[in-house]
């Protein structure tokens, strides 16, 4: 026994130096002199089947000619320790499959200078084993505390401050390579990376911590940052991204599927991502087209975003969306998924809820803010709360910017609801189809300035604009509840501002569509509206508007309740220099027909004690001059009908004729106002031509 121990000791003393030299020589020979290996210390234990190597140093040859068209990577490596335990020496002697309990590699510093071109003729790793071995089976492999960098320059293209990798049951043999349940010969593996940095596609990537386990099929990334080296405030040929992602979790990520080029995770969760994105100047290819070269199939069971923020600084409106909560179900990222009629943007269903939304509208004229939104594709719901649209400049500055008169509009609404919205039609044909649309708590402030010229272009606020929309529109019912509209207008000659108020407005629109199958003369858009003028004068109206009529023909009728006509003075005095001294309207009804050429109709106004005063902007404190006083007396005594009806007989009620030519540069609402003015002036005694001329003044 003693002799055996002596022989084993002598063998170990001779084996270790021989094995170290052999390994160093083999590396030089196999690499054809491209590499030099130096092992600081090597120790074997035949009794326990252990091999330990320390202070390993691998260096490439300095001769650059050796690396031309080389099939090996060019790298530098320093390894503090390599330990193999439980080596099956008897199996090694017999040339059978060699078992190894554990392989530990600790303290590696790796710098890859150059990667070889892909070699389709390269043999698999198990075929590079010595011919006399059937294979090697490693119970556990651990690569611990690895530092790595890639790139020939002083600043690496990619680097990892610390990484670890473990694998279980590695079968390095033909059978292991053929086993479809294994990846890289291993039955299971896991890895962790800390402080990874890389530059690719003109973006800098920084990973704080990443972990993957094939057994748990889960990838977790903490603190992912992506920063474009180009300015994200400008568009380029490719997308530019700035991303801060505290956590990314991917569940159900099968390594076996990845090996077969299938990306099929059960879930992807992004927590509090902050994304600033500059879209490319040309539309990018579809997502499934981008993924097709890398995966034969790509799908997600569920996609979730928790508390995200999105900013598009290079897009002219520059929208910003906060507190994004997104969930998508059954996402199929293939051409079939894109064309599947049961899917919307690749998914079976989407749920999107957001906090604050901010963007420019008709930039840089208006700013839009929304407190919160909700979109549910499964039920066709769309909702927005706390809506604000406000101008970014004063009414006069806006008119100067546009070069003509333009409404200066401020809008607030408590809630906007859409039910039955067809998201599929919107995604595929950009069609706007819905069952109902409701707007609540609307407050609108409209300021105009008549001192500027009219817009030379045709007004877009007309029913003809609906007909010309480049997308299909079909909303079965639209409702406006308890709205408030305040208007102000600077008179073109006086330079003074007039005001008028509409409150408690309720509007219902039916058949709002530009679909020729639904919009006909027999089935037009039908509108019903009611509200209060100056909080004291009730009015209601009905309209029938065949949107697709090329001549813009439409009709309407309205009723005005009892009130004092002096309510109009807040607008007529400062802008038209006309004051109603008195006048009680008992009832008024109008019927009209409009078109692109004119508005015609009748006004039946019943009133009493009507008196007018003409004012002068050059007058004294009461805005009266001798001429205006004389003109007022003549007007009230000769022209104005102070009561209607008056006298006896069937013609005692003077019916006013509505007749005013249309200027297509003004909106359809201005056309209706023209008709009311011409009908009112004619009914109170003004000659029809005069009433028409006055109504057509801007």
C-alpha positions as a printed Julia matrix, in Angstrom:
698×3 Matrix{Float64}:
    0.0     0.0     0.0
    2.81    2.35    0.89
    4.47    1.55   -2.43
    1.25    2.43   -4.29
    1.04    5.79   -2.57
    4.67    6.49   -3.43
    4.05    5.63   -7.07
    0.97    7.85   -7.2
    2.92   10.72   -5.65
    5.75   10.35   -8.16
    3.21   10.19  -10.98
    1.56   13.4    -9.8
    4.93   15.15   -9.58
    5.69   14.14  -13.16
    2.09   14.52  -14.47
    1.47   18.14  -13.51
    4.45   19.65  -15.41
    3.82   17.39  -18.38
    0.14   18.26  -18.52
    0.83   21.98  -18.23
    3.38   21.87  -21.09
    1.04   19.73  -23.18
   -1.85   22.16  -22.79
    0.33   25.15  -23.68
    1.77   23.36  -26.72
   -1.64   22.14  -27.87
   -3.02   25.69  -27.89
   -0.08   26.91  -29.99
   -0.39   23.98  -32.39
   -4.17   24.03  -32.75
   -4.18   27.81  -33.33
   -1.27   27.54  -35.79
    0.82   29.87  -33.67
   -1.86   32.51  -33.32
   -2.15   32.05  -29.55
    0.24   31.64  -26.66
   -1.05   30.03  -23.46
    0.7    30.35  -20.11
   -0.49   28.48  -17.01
    0.91   29.77  -13.73
    0.09   26.67  -11.7
   -1.49   23.28  -12.44
   -2.26   20.63   -9.86
   -3.97   17.25  -10.28
   -5.26   14.7    -7.79
   -5.75   11.26   -9.27
   -7.34    9.9    -6.1
  -10.13   12.51   -6.09
  -10.24   13.14   -9.83
   -9.48   16.84   -9.45
   -7.71   19.28  -11.74
   -6.85   22.83  -10.7
   -5.29   25.53  -12.88
   -4.35   29.01  -11.69
   -3.18   32.28  -13.22
   -3.98   31.37  -16.81
   -2.92   33.85  -19.46
   -3.88   33.68  -23.15
   -2.41   36.14  -25.64
   -2.69   36.46  -29.42
    0.4    36.58  -31.62
    1.61   40.07  -32.44
    2.0    39.22  -36.14
   -1.17   40.69  -37.72
   -0.65   38.61  -40.85
   -1.54   35.47  -38.9
   -5.04   36.86  -38.28
   -5.97   37.54  -41.88
   -8.93   35.31  -42.75
   -8.53   33.52  -39.42
  -11.4    31.35  -38.22
  -10.61   32.08  -34.58
  -11.57   35.16  -32.56
   -8.7    37.44  -31.65
   -8.79   37.98  -27.91
   -6.85   38.39  -24.66
   -7.83   36.38  -21.59
   -6.72   36.18  -17.97
   -8.27   33.55  -15.68
   -7.55   33.42  -11.98
   -8.62   29.81  -11.47
  -10.14   26.81  -13.22
  -11.19   23.8   -11.14
  -12.54   20.45  -12.33
  -13.75   17.94   -9.73
  -15.1    14.42   -9.98
  -13.36   13.56  -13.23
  -14.11   10.01  -14.32
  -10.55    8.82  -14.93
  -11.52    5.2   -15.67
  -13.97    6.38  -18.35
  -11.23    8.61  -19.73
   -8.84    5.65  -19.94
  -11.49    3.48  -21.62
  -12.44    6.27  -24.08
  -16.05    6.2   -22.9
  -18.24    9.15  -22.01
  -16.26   11.01  -19.34
  -18.27   12.31  -16.36
  -17.16   15.47  -14.57
  -19.01   16.55  -11.45
  -18.12   20.24  -11.5
  -16.26   22.75  -13.66
  -15.65   26.16  -12.04
  -13.98   29.07  -13.83
  -13.44   32.07  -11.55
  -12.03   35.54  -12.1
  -11.95   35.88  -15.9
  -10.91   39.05  -17.7
  -11.65   38.84  -21.41
  -11.0    41.36  -24.19
  -12.21   40.38  -27.67
  -10.39   42.4   -30.32
  -11.83   40.83  -33.43
  -14.51   38.26  -34.27
  -14.09   35.95  -37.25
  -16.46   35.92  -40.16
  -19.23   33.31  -39.84
  -17.96   29.91  -40.98
  -20.67   27.62  -42.3
  -18.18   24.76  -42.49
  -17.18   25.0   -38.81
  -17.6    21.71  -36.98
  -19.78   21.42  -33.86
  -17.92   21.42  -30.57
  -18.54   17.73  -29.8
  -16.9    16.76  -33.1
  -13.71   18.55  -32.03
  -13.18   16.23  -29.03
  -10.42   13.61  -29.21
  -11.51   10.71  -31.42
  -11.14    8.15  -28.65
  -13.78    9.83  -26.45
  -17.51    9.15  -26.72
  -18.21   12.5   -25.1
  -18.03   14.5   -21.89
  -20.83   14.98  -19.36
  -20.53   17.86  -16.88
  -22.91   17.93  -13.95
  -22.38   21.6   -13.18
  -20.54   24.39  -14.98
  -19.93   27.76  -13.38
  -18.3    30.81  -14.97
  -17.99   33.27  -12.1
  -16.92   36.93  -11.95
  -16.33   37.45  -15.65
  -15.23   40.83  -16.99
  -15.47   41.17  -20.75
  -15.05   43.79  -23.44
  -15.33   43.81  -27.23
  -13.77   46.14  -29.79
  -10.32   46.89  -31.2
  -10.19   50.52  -30.04
   -9.23   51.94  -26.71
  -12.93   52.46  -25.91
  -14.67   49.1   -26.36
  -17.82   48.73  -28.42
  -19.33   46.58  -25.67
  -18.26   45.71  -22.15
  -19.49   43.83  -19.09
  -18.22   44.78  -15.67
  -19.31   41.51  -14.05
  -21.09   38.44  -15.32
  -21.73   34.9   -14.14
  -23.01   31.86  -16.0
  -24.07   28.45  -14.72
  -25.23   25.35  -16.55
  -26.47   21.94  -15.42
  -26.1    18.55  -17.03
  -23.99   19.41  -20.06
  -23.79   16.49  -22.49
  -20.99   17.25  -24.94
  -21.61   14.46  -27.46
  -23.54   13.62  -30.57
  -26.51   12.59  -28.46
  -26.39   15.89  -26.56
  -26.3    17.89  -29.79
  -29.32   15.97  -31.12
  -31.38   16.4   -27.95
  -34.02   19.01  -28.82
  -34.63   19.76  -25.14
  -31.08   20.97  -24.66
  -29.57   24.32  -25.6
  -25.82   24.48  -26.1
  -25.63   20.84  -24.91
  -27.04   21.89  -21.48
  -30.28   20.74  -19.89
  -30.59   24.03  -17.98
  -28.59   27.2   -17.62
  -28.75   30.6   -15.97
  -26.81   33.83  -16.24
  -26.42   37.19  -14.58
  -24.89   40.36  -15.95
  -24.02   43.56  -14.13
  -23.11   46.87  -15.72
  -23.2    45.99  -19.38
  -22.44   48.72  -21.93
  -22.65   48.55  -25.72
  -22.82   50.8   -28.78
  -24.85   49.64  -31.75
  -26.9    51.25  -34.55
  -25.77   54.69  -33.31
  -27.24   54.05  -29.88
  -25.54   53.59  -26.52
  -26.97   50.81  -24.32
  -26.44   50.45  -20.58
  -27.74   47.49  -18.57
  -27.53   47.78  -14.8
  -28.41   44.17  -14.01
  -29.84   41.29  -16.04
  -30.75   37.74  -15.02
  -31.96   34.75  -17.02
  -32.91   31.24  -15.96
  -33.86   28.58  -18.48
  -35.44   26.49  -15.72
  -37.72   29.34  -14.67
  -37.95   30.58  -18.27
  -37.62   34.15  -17.05
  -35.51   37.12  -18.07
  -35.3    40.14  -15.76
  -33.48   43.34  -16.66
  -33.06   46.1   -14.08
  -32.11   49.61  -15.15
  -31.94   49.47  -18.94
  -30.89   52.69  -20.66
  -30.71   53.42  -24.38
  -29.47   56.76  -25.71
  -29.15   57.81  -29.32
  -25.87   59.47  -30.18
  -27.87   61.68  -32.58
  -30.2    64.5   -31.57
  -33.65   63.03  -30.87
  -35.24   66.44  -31.47
  -34.66   65.91  -35.18
  -35.7    63.12  -37.52
  -33.21   60.98  -39.41
  -33.17   58.03  -41.76
  -33.61   55.6   -38.86
  -35.4    55.71  -35.54
  -33.74   57.56  -32.65
  -34.47   56.47  -29.09
  -33.84   57.62  -25.56
  -35.14   55.05  -23.07
  -34.99   54.73  -19.3
  -36.47   51.42  -18.16
  -36.22   50.56  -14.46
  -37.38   46.98  -15.0
  -38.14   44.56  -17.81
  -39.56   41.11  -17.05
  -40.07   38.42  -19.67
  -41.8    35.24  -18.51
  -42.19   31.94  -20.33
  -39.1    32.57  -22.43
  -38.1    29.1   -23.58
  -34.45   28.64  -24.51
  -35.49   25.66  -26.62
  -37.8    27.89  -28.64
  -35.05   30.48  -29.05
  -32.73   27.76  -30.33
  -35.38   26.96  -32.97
  -35.7    30.7   -33.82
  -39.09   31.01  -32.11
  -39.85   33.93  -29.77
  -42.87   32.83  -27.72
  -42.82   34.37  -24.22
  -45.91   34.16  -22.03
  -45.6    37.71  -20.77
  -43.55   40.88  -21.21
  -43.82   43.54  -18.49
  -42.22   46.99  -18.66
  -42.23   48.95  -15.41
  -42.13   52.77  -15.52
  -40.47   53.15  -18.93
  -39.58   56.7   -20.02
  -39.29   56.82  -23.79
  -38.4    59.75  -26.04
  -38.68   58.75  -29.68
  -37.77   60.41  -32.98
  -39.57   58.55  -35.75
  -37.65   58.14  -39.03
  -38.25   60.55  -41.88
  -39.56   57.66  -43.98
  -42.18   55.24  -42.63
  -40.4    52.24  -41.08
  -41.23   48.69  -42.15
  -43.9    46.79  -40.26
  -42.8    45.17  -37.01
  -43.35   41.63  -38.29
  -41.13   42.44  -41.3
  -38.33   43.55  -38.97
  -38.6    40.36  -36.88
  -38.95   37.93  -39.8
  -35.19   37.47  -40.51
  -34.54   36.49  -36.89
  -37.58   34.43  -35.86
  -39.75   31.97  -37.74
  -42.54   32.76  -35.29
  -42.97   35.56  -32.74
  -45.85   35.99  -30.32
  -46.56   37.28  -26.81
  -49.16   35.9   -24.46
  -49.5    39.26  -22.74
  -47.77   42.63  -22.99
  -48.02   45.07  -20.09
  -46.67   48.55  -19.5
  -46.89   49.99  -16.0
  -46.6    53.74  -15.45
  -44.85   54.64  -18.7
  -44.08   58.02  -20.26
  -43.85   58.71  -24.01
  -42.47   61.84  -25.68
  -42.1    62.51  -29.42
  -39.87   65.61  -29.53
  -39.1    65.4   -33.26
  -42.75   65.28  -34.34
  -44.24   68.71  -34.92
  -47.06   68.4   -32.3
  -44.42   67.11  -29.81
  -46.92   65.0   -27.82
  -46.14   63.83  -24.29
  -48.13   61.08  -22.55
  -47.69   60.25  -18.87
  -48.64   57.34  -16.6
  -49.26   54.91  -19.47
  -50.89   51.64  -18.38
  -51.08   49.3   -21.34
  -52.13   45.69  -21.7
  -52.3    43.61  -24.88
  -53.56   40.04  -25.1
  -52.44   37.28  -27.48
  -50.06   39.32  -29.64
  -49.03   37.54  -32.87
  -46.09   39.38  -34.46
  -46.23   37.78  -37.9
  -47.68   38.65  -41.3
  -50.65   36.42  -40.44
  -51.14   38.33  -37.2
  -51.1    41.64  -39.07
  -53.75   40.44  -41.53
  -55.95   38.53  -39.07
  -59.38   40.26  -39.1
  -59.95   39.22  -35.46
  -56.83   41.13  -34.34
  -56.07   44.82  -33.94
  -52.43   45.86  -34.27
  -51.4    42.16  -33.94
  -53.34   41.62  -30.66
  -56.69   40.08  -29.78
  -57.4    42.96  -27.41
  -55.82   46.16  -26.12
  -56.44   48.13  -22.95
  -54.82   51.55  -22.68
  -55.16   53.97  -19.79
  -53.08   57.1   -19.44
  -52.6    60.06  -17.17
  -51.75   63.49  -18.52
  -51.59   63.93  -22.31
  -50.08   67.1   -23.78
  -49.56   68.03  -27.4
  -49.74   70.89  -29.86
  -52.76   71.21  -32.15
  -52.35   73.02  -35.45
  -48.87   73.8   -34.11
  -47.85   76.26  -32.89
  -51.3    77.83  -32.54
  -53.03   75.61  -29.96
  -52.07   73.48  -26.96
  -54.08   70.4   -25.96
  -54.1    68.86  -22.51
  -56.06   65.83  -21.29
  -56.08   64.73  -17.66
  -56.7    61.03  -18.38
  -57.74   58.67  -21.17
  -59.05   55.14  -21.49
  -59.27   52.97  -24.64
  -60.67   49.41  -24.61
  -60.74   47.62  -27.96
  -62.75   44.64  -26.7
  -65.78   46.79  -25.84
  -65.17   49.66  -28.27
  -64.86   52.18  -25.45
  -62.96   55.46  -25.69
  -62.93   58.06  -22.95
  -61.07   61.25  -22.13
  -61.42   63.39  -19.0
  -60.34   66.92  -18.2
  -59.87   68.22  -21.75
  -58.37   71.65  -22.37
  -57.53   73.34  -25.67
  -56.06   76.82  -25.41
  -54.37   79.19  -27.84
  -50.7    79.98  -27.46
  -51.16   83.63  -28.51
  -53.64   86.52  -28.24
  -56.53   86.93  -30.75
  -54.76   89.79  -32.54
  -51.43   87.93  -32.59
  -53.18   84.85  -33.97
  -54.82   86.88  -36.73
  -51.47   88.49  -37.61
  -49.82   85.04  -37.61
  -52.48   83.66  -39.95
  -52.67   86.85  -42.01
  -56.46   86.97  -41.81
  -59.43   86.69  -39.46
  -59.43   83.44  -37.56
  -61.35   82.33  -34.48
  -59.39   82.34  -31.24
  -60.89   79.36  -29.38
  -60.44   78.12  -25.83
  -62.14   74.81  -24.96
  -62.67   72.94  -21.73
  -64.67   69.74  -21.27
  -65.1    67.51  -18.26
  -65.57   64.26  -20.19
  -65.62   62.83  -23.71
  -67.11   59.35  -24.22
  -67.3    57.16  -27.31
  -69.15   53.85  -27.29
  -69.02   51.17  -29.97
  -65.86   52.53  -31.58
  -64.6    50.22  -34.34
  -60.88   49.98  -33.57
  -60.35   47.37  -36.29
  -61.7    49.71  -38.99
  -59.56   52.52  -37.62
  -56.42   50.34  -37.59
  -56.9    48.98  -41.12
  -58.69   51.72  -43.09
  -58.32   54.76  -40.77
  -62.14   54.81  -40.66
  -63.93   56.56  -37.79
  -66.93   54.39  -36.95
  -68.84   54.52  -33.65
  -72.29   54.1   -32.19
  -72.43   57.09  -29.84
  -70.28   60.06  -28.94
  -71.02   62.24  -25.92
  -69.34   65.42  -24.71
  -70.12   66.69  -21.22
  -69.35   69.92  -19.37
  -68.19   71.8   -22.46
  -67.09   75.43  -22.05
  -65.99   77.32  -25.16
  -64.62   80.85  -25.42
  -64.48   82.23  -28.98
  -62.78   85.54  -29.77
  -62.78   87.15  -33.22
  -61.25   90.31  -34.61
  -63.02   91.97  -37.52
  -60.18   94.45  -38.15
  -58.36   91.81  -40.23
  -59.19   90.62  -43.72
  -61.23   87.48  -44.28
  -59.47   84.22  -44.9
  -59.06   83.95  -48.7
  -59.56   80.19  -48.53
  -62.87   78.37  -48.38
  -64.01   77.77  -44.82
  -63.61   74.26  -43.47
  -66.43   74.67  -40.92
  -69.12   73.5   -43.32
  -71.04   70.31  -43.98
  -69.16   69.98  -47.26
  -65.97   69.38  -45.3
  -67.43   66.16  -43.89
  -68.06   64.97  -47.42
  -64.45   65.66  -48.38
  -62.84   63.85  -45.44
  -60.21   61.41  -46.73
  -61.49   58.75  -44.29
  -64.85   57.1   -43.81
  -66.88   58.67  -41.0
  -69.94   57.09  -39.41
  -71.17   58.04  -35.95
  -74.76   57.01  -35.3
  -75.42   59.51  -32.53
  -73.54   62.5   -31.11
  -74.65   64.35  -27.99
  -73.59   67.57  -26.31
  -74.91   68.16  -22.82
  -75.09   71.39  -20.8
  -72.53   73.29  -22.84
  -71.51   76.92  -22.45
  -70.25   79.17  -25.26
  -69.09   82.75  -24.8
  -68.14   84.81  -27.83
  -66.37   88.14  -28.21
  -65.81   90.11  -31.39
  -63.83   93.27  -32.15
  -65.82   95.5   -34.51
  -64.04   96.26  -37.79
  -64.79  100.0   -37.64
  -65.17  100.66  -33.92
  -62.25   98.63  -32.64
  -64.43   97.85  -29.59
  -65.19   94.38  -28.26
  -68.68   92.97  -28.06
  -69.75   89.9   -26.13
  -72.58   87.44  -26.17
  -73.21   84.29  -24.17
  -74.93   80.97  -24.89
  -75.54   78.58  -21.99
  -77.32   75.33  -21.12
  -76.78   74.16  -24.66
  -77.93   70.65  -25.59
  -77.28   69.24  -29.06
  -78.07   65.85  -30.59
  -76.78   64.8   -34.02
  -77.91   61.63  -35.75
  -76.46   59.92  -38.83
  -73.14   61.78  -38.84
  -71.57   60.07  -41.82
  -70.04   60.53  -45.24
  -70.93   57.0   -46.33
  -73.04   57.28  -49.54
  -75.04   54.2   -48.52
  -76.24   55.94  -45.36
  -76.17   59.64  -46.28
  -78.92   60.45  -48.78
  -81.48   63.21  -49.28
  -84.05   60.97  -47.59
  -81.72   60.11  -44.68
  -79.7    63.26  -43.96
  -77.78   64.3   -40.88
  -80.42   65.41  -38.38
  -79.52   67.91  -35.66
  -81.57   69.12  -32.71
  -80.27   71.95  -30.54
  -81.53   74.06  -27.66
  -80.06   76.59  -25.27
  -80.25   80.0   -23.67
  -78.97   83.29  -25.06
  -77.55   85.57  -22.33
  -79.04   83.11  -19.81
  -82.48   84.62  -20.46
  -83.62   83.93  -24.02
  -84.53   80.3   -24.82
  -84.07   79.02  -28.36
  -84.39   75.64  -30.07
  -83.66   74.54  -33.62
  -83.8    71.51  -35.91
  -81.63   70.96  -38.99
  -81.65   68.51  -41.9
  -78.3    68.4   -43.68
  -77.64   66.02  -46.62
  -73.88   66.09  -46.18
  -73.08   64.73  -49.66
  -75.22   67.25  -51.55
  -72.72   68.9   -53.96
  -74.63   72.18  -53.81
  -74.47   72.26  -50.0
  -78.27   72.36  -49.71
  -79.74   72.0   -46.24
  -82.69   73.27  -44.22
  -83.68   74.17  -40.71
  -86.24   75.74  -38.44
  -86.01   77.38  -35.06
  -88.06   78.93  -32.29
  -87.13   81.75  -29.91
  -89.02   82.23  -26.66
  -89.98   85.49  -24.94
  -87.2    87.88  -23.92
  -86.06   91.49  -24.11
  -84.24   92.28  -27.33
  -81.97   94.58  -25.33
  -80.03   91.4   -24.45
  -78.28   91.83  -27.79
  -76.79   95.2   -26.85
  -73.61   93.68  -25.43
  -72.73   92.76  -29.02
  -74.47   95.37  -31.18
  -73.39   98.49  -29.27
  -69.59   98.1   -29.36
  -69.33   96.41  -32.75
  -72.22   97.87  -34.84
  -72.95  101.11  -32.94
  -76.62  100.15  -32.62
  -78.47  100.1   -29.29
  -81.86   98.54  -28.63
  -83.47  101.02  -26.23
  -86.44   98.71  -25.72
  -88.25   95.82  -27.29
  -89.96   92.7   -26.0
  -89.92   89.62  -28.19
  -92.9    87.42  -27.43
  -92.14   84.68  -29.9
  -90.15   84.19  -33.09
  -89.96   81.31  -35.53
  -87.7    80.88  -38.53
  -87.62   78.49  -41.46
  -84.75   78.54  -43.92
  -82.96   76.79  -46.73
  -79.24   77.17  -47.26
  -76.78   76.28  -50.0
  -73.32   77.21  -51.19
  -74.83   80.33  -52.82
  -77.24   81.77  -50.27
  -79.69   81.38  -47.42
  -83.41   82.06  -47.84
  -86.41   81.7   -45.6
  -88.88   83.48  -43.37
  -88.92   84.92  -39.88
  -92.17   85.38  -37.97
  -91.22   87.64  -35.08
  -93.87   88.8   -32.58
  -92.63   91.74  -30.52
  -93.64   95.08  -29.01
  -92.2    98.46  -27.95
  -89.18   98.22  -30.26
  -86.88  101.26  -30.32
  -83.38  101.65  -31.7
  -80.67  104.23  -31.21
  -77.8   104.79  -33.63
  -74.52  105.57  -31.92
  -71.31  107.23  -33.02
  -67.8   106.35  -32.0
  -67.0   110.07  -32.15
  -69.83  111.01  -29.76
  -69.61  112.05  -26.13
  -70.07  109.86  -23.08
  -73.41  108.61  -24.46
  -71.86  108.0   -27.92
  -74.4   110.29  -29.55
  -73.96  113.19  -31.91
  -76.55  115.5   -33.45
  -76.51  113.45  -36.64
  -76.94  110.15  -34.82
  -79.82  111.59  -32.76
  -81.63  112.84  -35.85
  -80.99  109.55  -37.66
  -82.35  107.6   -34.69
  -85.6   109.63  -34.63
  -86.08  109.18  -38.37
  -85.32  105.47  -38.07
  -87.8   104.88  -35.26
  -90.46  107.14  -36.72
  -90.34  106.13  -40.38
  -88.56  102.81  -40.8
  -88.87  100.77  -37.65
  -92.07   98.79  -37.02
  -92.32   99.14  -33.24
  -94.92   96.37  -32.88
  -95.5    93.14  -34.76
  -98.29   92.19  -35.28
  -99.81   95.64  -35.68
 -103.24   96.75  -36.76
 -106.07   94.55  -37.99
 -106.51   92.14  -40.83
 -104.84   88.96  -42.08
 -101.6    90.76  -42.95
 -101.13   92.42  -39.6
  -98.08   90.17  -38.83
  -95.12   91.32  -40.88
  -93.18   88.25  -41.99
  -89.5    88.94  -42.45
  -87.79   87.6   -45.53
  -84.44   85.92  -44.96
  -82.22   86.51  -47.95
  -78.44   86.71  -47.8
  -75.74   85.7   -50.23
  -73.15   83.25  -48.98
  -69.44   83.92  -48.87
  -67.79   80.48  -48.91
  -64.9    81.95  -46.93
  -67.1    82.01  -43.81
  -68.5    79.07  -41.87
  -71.99   77.62  -42.11
  -72.69   79.13  -38.67
  -71.97   82.58  -40.1
  -74.39   81.83  -42.94
  -77.13   81.03  -40.41
  -76.35   84.26  -38.55
  -76.64   86.16  -41.82
  -80.1    84.68  -42.38
  -81.26   85.64  -38.89
  -79.98   89.21  -39.29
  -81.6    89.72  -42.7
  -84.91   88.21  -41.54
  -84.96   90.24  -38.32
  -84.14   93.54  -40.05
  -86.78   92.96  -42.72
  -89.43   92.03  -40.16
  -88.86   95.22  -38.15
  -89.23   97.38  -41.25
  -85.91   97.62  -43.06
  -86.19   97.28  -46.85
  -85.23   93.8   -48.03
  -82.21   94.96  -50.02
  -80.92   96.96  -47.07
  -81.46   94.02  -44.71
  -79.58   91.77  -47.09
  -76.7    94.22  -47.46
  -76.31   94.68  -43.72
  -76.44   90.91  -43.06
  -73.63   90.28  -45.52
  -71.23   92.63  -43.76
  -68.43   90.74  -41.97
